[in-house]
Amino acid sequence: MIYTMAKRRLHEDLAGYAFISPWLAGFFAFAIFPIFISLYYSFTDYDILATPIFSGLKNFRRMLGDELFWKSLGVTFYYAFVSVPLRLIFAFFVALTFRRASRMIRLYQAVYYLPSIVGGSIAIAVMWRRLFMSDGALNAGLTLIGIKSTVSWIGRPDTAIWTLIILAVWQFGSSMLIFLAGLRQIPITYYEAASIDGAGPFRKFLNITLPQMTSVIFFNLIMQLINGFTVFTQAFVVSGGSGDPQYATLVYALYLYQRAFKYFDMGYASAMAWVLVLIIALFTGIIFKTSSKWVFYES
């Protein structure tokens, strides 16, 4: 009896693995294998065309004297540490306005979520590039209200990165929906008790809404910080793949792409990829380590 049940369970398990085998094959071929092979390449001189030659820590030591490496790292830090807080703050307060149910709330949510779906596309990045050019829609709008402007916002080093930051903030829809889901999980009795005690809207927000939402903020912060450090498509299209003007939009992933597919320096690019992994892991670890001091869990 026990043998029969074990045999039946084994058959069921094998059937399950057979059904998911296409996904497993793709996962190992296009995710696990590239991860480990890139780790090997990071310790080699490899130009894609020739056989990799083991070089030890040469690629990592080379980064220390690479000015563009440090420039791209600085641009990425600036982009991530400015765009992520702005995006989360904007998404949070839009979610607060959508908290109350209304007839049109579903339509509004769909409209506000739409930029998150299309914002990372090539078409939107091309449109964004045109929007901030000297003859773009932004300058045309300024002219209509009496402000004559012929500035190419993507052509100035001090404003080019801000075109990417604004695009990132515009794509706040996914964070907004997560915040909205979290807001609707807060028991209404908390607010009723606070009203009885005479608490106003600001006090309710500070003492009820914000503490109850810290776990959702924590999740969104981690996800958006990872997105901020790995931004590529928008910077590639807006800058024409060069990171100009004066490397003001040369984010880390774009420079990594240039080393790998423009200069065929695959070994160095693989080393850069693993440095980025370590940087993301470091900041994620810091956030997790400090979360016990500011994230509230009811349990």
Secondary structure, DSSP 8 states (H G I E B T S, - for coil): -HHHHHHHHHHHHHHHHHHHHHHHHHHIIIIIHHHHHHHHHTTEE--SSS--EE-TTHHHHHHHT-HHHHHHHHHHHHHHHHHHHHHHHHHHHHHHHTSS--TTHHHHHHHHHHHHHHTTSHHHHHHHHHHTSTTSHHHHHHHHTT------TTSSTTTHHHHHHHHHHH--HHHHHHHHHHHTTS-HHHHHHHHHTT--HHHHIIIIIHHHTHHHHHHHHHHHHHHHHT--HHHHHHTTTTT-STTTT--HHHHHHIIIIIS--HHHHHHHHHHHHHHHHHHHHHHHHHHHHH-----
